[in-house]
Amino acid sequence: MARYWAVIPAAGVGRRMGGGACPKQYRLLLGRPVIGWALERLLGHPEVAGAVVALAADDGYWEGLGLEAQIPDKPVHRVDGGAERRDSVRAALTSLAGIADPEDRVLVHDAVRPCLSAAELDRLIEQGGPCADGALLATPVRDTLKRAAGEQVDTTVARDGLWQAQTPQLFPLRRLAAALDAALDAGVAVTDEAQAVEWHGGHPRLVAGEAGNLKITHQADLDLAGAVLAAQRAAAEKEQTA
């Protein structure tokens, strides 16, 4: 059976968030760094064998966190990432080539999505694991969309069939590596792994995600993530005592 490996590209500095002395993946959220929550959610799943975290070569924060020691039964490997997300993910896949089978699955997850639920991850693995072209969590677009012309509305965009991509995004290791290499060789800029597989002729499956699986971009997102995590924790405690 194929194993699952978490891949976390975390070489960015999060300029849009502004403020603070460290990148957003290292900001504290309910007393622990954001990336620590993301890792815990992935490695807490019984089918995930380990993780590779791609960091900036001059990252000065990771070593002091001791996250590997907090998850002693599953390996967490560090690799140097690149200038773009695709470069970091590709570096992580190269690292995995020495310990994983080409048909093992990788779960590429944003370092700044700390609120992934166990139910979402279960769905993604169950529904997306067998898919040759992979799968990704996503939610249907519900708001009315406007295309802008400067600071004015140009037109309203039909939202039928539109989904907002989330992570994790799940792919066979060999399939994703080939797609990223092909896009890089062709000079095609991809913003997520699913786009690389799409460009390479694939059709990844959409798996229903949850609104709480938010990506931290601005300070307000950090505050909202804290509220989501607190609510998840309260629900888990209530379920345990029921």
C-alpha positions as CSV (number, residue, x, y, z in Angstrom):
1,M,0.0,0.0,0.0
2,A,1.1,3.5,-0.7
3,R,2.3,5.6,2.2
4,Y,1.5,9.3,2.7
5,W,4.1,12.0,3.3
6,A,3.5,15.6,4.3
7,V,5.3,18.3,2.3
8,I,5.3,21.8,3.7
9,P,6.8,24.6,1.6
10,A,7.8,27.3,4.2
11,A,10.6,29.3,2.6
12,G,8.5,32.5,2.2
13,V,8.7,35.6,4.4
14,G,5.0,36.6,4.2
15,R,5.5,40.3,3.3
16,R,1.8,40.9,2.9
17,M,1.2,40.3,6.6
18,G,3.6,43.1,7.7
19,G,4.7,43.9,11.2
20,G,6.3,41.4,13.6
21,A,9.9,40.3,13.7
22,C,9.5,36.9,12.0
23,P,7.8,35.3,9.0
24,K,4.1,34.5,9.5
25,Q,4.6,30.7,9.8
26,Y,6.5,31.4,13.0
27,R,4.0,33.8,14.6
28,L,2.6,32.5,17.8
29,L,-1.0,31.2,17.7
30,L,-2.5,30.1,21.0
31,G,1.1,29.8,22.4
32,R,2.7,27.9,19.6
33,P,4.0,28.7,16.1
34,V,1.6,28.5,13.2
35,I,3.7,25.9,11.4
36,G,3.6,23.7,14.5
37,W,-0.1,23.5,14.3
38,A,0.1,22.7,10.6
39,L,2.6,19.9,11.2
40,E,0.6,18.4,14.1
41,R,-2.6,18.2,12.0
42,L,-0.8,16.2,9.3
43,L,1.4,14.0,11.4
44,G,-1.4,13.2,13.7
45,H,-3.1,11.1,11.0
46,P,-2.2,7.4,11.3
47,E,-1.5,7.0,7.5
48,V,1.0,9.9,7.3
49,A,4.5,8.4,7.7
50,G,6.5,11.6,8.0
51,A,7.1,15.1,6.7
52,V,9.5,17.2,4.7
53,V,9.7,20.9,5.5
54,A,11.3,23.2,2.9
55,L,12.8,26.3,4.5
56,A,14.8,29.3,3.4
57,A,18.5,28.5,3.4
58,D,19.1,31.2,5.9
59,D,16.1,30.4,8.1
60,G,17.0,31.2,11.7
61,Y,13.8,30.1,13.4
62,W,13.2,26.5,12.7
63,E,16.0,24.9,14.8
64,G,14.9,26.7,18.0
65,L,11.4,25.3,17.8
66,G,12.2,21.7,18.6
67,L,9.2,20.5,16.6
68,E,11.0,17.2,15.6
69,A,11.3,16.3,19.3
70,Q,7.6,16.9,19.8
71,I,6.7,14.2,17.2
72,P,9.3,11.6,18.1
73,D,7.6,8.6,16.3
74,K,7.5,10.2,12.8
75,P,10.5,11.8,11.0
76,V,10.5,15.5,10.1
77,H,13.2,16.3,7.5
78,R,14.4,19.8,6.6
79,V,15.5,20.8,3.1
80,D,16.4,24.1,1.6
81,G,13.5,25.6,-0.4
82,G,13.7,28.0,-3.3
83,A,12.6,31.4,-4.5
84,E,9.1,30.1,-5.6
85,R,6.7,27.7,-4.0
86,R,7.2,25.2,-6.9
87,D,10.9,25.2,-6.2
88,S,10.4,24.4,-2.5
89,V,8.0,21.6,-3.3
90,R,10.3,20.1,-5.9
91,A,13.2,20.2,-3.4
92,A,11.0,18.3,-0.9
93,L,10.1,15.7,-3.5
94,T,13.8,15.2,-4.4
95,S,14.5,14.6,-0.7
96,L,11.7,12.1,-0.5
97,A,13.0,10.1,-3.4
98,G,15.6,8.5,-1.1
99,I,13.0,7.2,1.4
100,A,9.7,7.0,-0.4
101,D,8.3,4.9,-3.3
102,P,7.5,6.8,-6.5
103,E,3.9,5.7,-6.0
104,D,3.7,7.0,-2.5
105,R,1.4,9.9,-2.0
106,V,2.4,13.4,-0.9
107,L,0.2,15.9,0.9
108,V,1.4,19.4,0.1
109,H,0.1,21.8,2.8
110,D,0.6,25.5,3.4
111,A,2.6,26.2,6.5
112,V,0.1,28.9,7.3
113,R,-3.0,26.7,7.3
114,P,-3.1,25.7,11.0
115,C,-6.8,24.7,11.3
116,L,-7.1,21.7,9.0
117,S,-9.6,19.3,10.6
118,A,-9.2,15.5,11.0
119,A,-12.4,15.0,9.1
120,E,-11.1,17.0,6.1
121,L,-7.9,15.1,6.0
122,D,-9.8,11.8,6.3
123,R,-12.0,12.8,3.3
124,L,-9.0,13.8,1.2
125,I,-7.1,10.6,1.8
126,E,-10.2,8.4,1.3
127,Q,-11.4,10.1,-1.9
128,G,-8.2,11.3,-3.3
129,G,-5.7,8.6,-2.4
130,P,-6.8,6.3,-5.3
131,C,-6.7,9.1,-7.9
132,A,-3.9,8.9,-10.4
133,D,-4.1,12.7,-11.0
134,G,-4.5,13.5,-7.3
135,A,-7.0,15.6,-5.4
136,L,-7.3,18.8,-3.4
137,L,-9.4,20.3,-0.7
138,A,-11.6,23.1,-2.1
139,T,-14.8,24.9,-1.3
140,P,-17.4,26.2,-3.8
141,V,-17.4,29.9,-4.4
142,R,-20.4,31.4,-2.7
143,D,-19.8,35.2,-2.9
144,T,-20.6,37.3,-5.9
145,L,-17.4,37.9,-7.9
146,K,-16.5,41.2,-9.5
147,R,-13.7,41.8,-12.1
148,A,-12.1,45.2,-11.6
149,A,-11.0,47.9,-14.0
150,G,-8.7,50.0,-11.8
151,E,-10.8,50.8,-8.8
152,Q,-14.2,50.3,-10.5
153,V,-16.2,47.2,-11.3
154,D,-15.8,46.1,-14.9
155,T,-18.1,43.1,-14.8
156,T,-19.7,40.5,-12.6
157,V,-18.1,37.1,-13.0
158,A,-20.4,34.0,-13.0
159,R,-19.5,31.8,-10.0
160,D,-21.1,28.6,-11.4
161,G,-18.6,25.8,-11.2
162,L,-16.0,27.9,-9.4
163,W,-14.1,26.5,-6.4
164,Q,-11.6,28.1,-4.1
165,A,-8.5,25.9,-3.8
166,Q,-7.2,24.9,-0.3
167,T,-4.5,22.6,0.9
168,P,-3.5,19.8,1.5
169,Q,-3.2,18.9,-2.2
170,L,-2.6,15.2,-2.6
171,F,-0.7,13.5,-5.5
172,P,1.3,10.4,-6.3
173,L,4.9,11.5,-5.8
174,R,6.0,10.5,-9.3
175,R,3.0,12.3,-10.9
176,L,3.6,15.6,-9.1
177,A,7.4,15.5,-9.7
178,A,6.9,15.0,-13.5
179,A,4.3,17.8,-13.7
180,L,6.4,20.3,-11.8
181,D,9.5,19.4,-14.0
182,A,7.5,19.8,-17.2
183,A,6.1,23.2,-16.1
184,L,9.5,24.4,-15.1
185,D,11.1,23.3,-18.3
186,A,8.4,25.1,-20.3
187,G,8.7,28.3,-18.3
188,V,5.1,27.9,-17.0
189,A,4.4,29.7,-13.7
190,V,2.1,27.7,-11.5
191,T,0.6,28.9,-8.2
192,D,-0.3,25.5,-6.8
193,E,0.5,21.9,-7.4
194,A,-2.9,21.2,-8.9
195,Q,-2.3,23.7,-11.6
196,A,1.0,22.0,-12.5
197,V,-0.9,18.6,-12.9
198,E,-3.6,20.3,-14.8
199,W,-1.1,21.8,-17.2
200,H,0.4,18.4,-17.6
201,G,-2.9,17.0,-18.8
202,G,-4.4,15.9,-15.5
203,H,-7.7,16.5,-13.8
204,P,-7.3,16.4,-10.0
205,R,-10.4,15.6,-8.0
206,L,-12.1,18.2,-5.9
207,V,-12.8,17.2,-2.3
208,A,-15.0,19.3,-0.1
209,G,-13.1,21.3,2.4
210,E,-14.3,23.5,5.2
211,A,-14.4,27.3,5.7
212,G,-12.3,26.9,8.9
213,N,-9.3,25.7,6.9
214,L,-8.2,29.3,6.4
215,K,-4.8,30.6,5.2
216,I,-3.1,33.2,7.3
217,T,-2.2,36.2,5.2
218,H,-3.0,39.2,7.3
219,Q,-3.2,39.8,11.1
220,A,-6.9,39.5,11.1
221,D,-6.5,35.9,9.8
222,L,-4.3,35.1,12.7
223,D,-7.0,36.3,15.1
224,L,-9.7,34.3,13.3
225,A,-7.5,31.1,13.2
226,G,-7.2,31.4,17.0
227,A,-11.0,31.5,17.3
228,V,-11.3,28.4,15.0
229,L,-8.7,26.4,16.9
230,A,-10.4,27.3,20.2
231,A,-13.8,26.2,18.9
232,Q,-12.2,22.9,17.5
233,R,-10.7,22.2,20.9
234,A,-13.9,22.9,22.7
235,A,-15.8,20.6,20.4
236,A,-13.2,17.8,20.9
237,E,-13.4,18.1,24.6
238,K,-17.2,18.0,24.5
239,E,-17.1,14.9,22.4
240,Q,-14.7,13.1,24.8
241,T,-16.9,13.8,27.8
242,A,-20.2,12.9,26.0
